[in-house]
Amino acid sequence: MTIVKKRMGAPAEVLQIGQDALALWRKKRDHAKRKGGKVLEAWNKAQEEKKRVVNSPTRAIRDFCTQCVGSRFAVNDCRGFTCPLYKYRPYQKGTEDEAV
C-alpha cells in the first residue's frame, strides 16, 4: 500500500497570479527581442537593475505581508494569527508584552 502525502501549496488564485505575471514578463521580453536595438538594451538594463536590488528575508516578509493584506498601512492590523510569519510582520504596533 502506497501512502500519498498531500502537499500543501499555494492557493490556486496565487498560482494564477504568478503564472499571469510570468506570461506578461515573457511577452515583454519577446517584444524587446523582436524590436532589438535600443529597446533590447533598455530591457536588459532594466533586468540588470532588478538583479541589483538587495533581497533579504525582511524585505520578502514585508512584501508578502503587504500583498496579503493589500497595503502597508493594513499590515499592523493583520489578524492572520495562524500565519507562520505573523510574529515577524513589519509595521507592528507595540504589544502589551512590551509594555510590561
Secondary structure as GFF3:
##gff-version 3
##sequence-region A 1 100
A	DSSP	alpha_helix	12	35	.	.	.	ID=ss1
A	DSSP	alpha_helix	37	52	.	.	.	ID=ss2
A	DSSP	alpha_helix	57	69	.	.	.	ID=ss3
A	DSSP	three_ten_helix	72	77	.	.	.	ID=ss4
A	DSSP	three_ten_helix	86	88	.	.	.	ID=ss5
A	DSSP	alpha_helix	96	99	.	.	.	ID=ss6
###
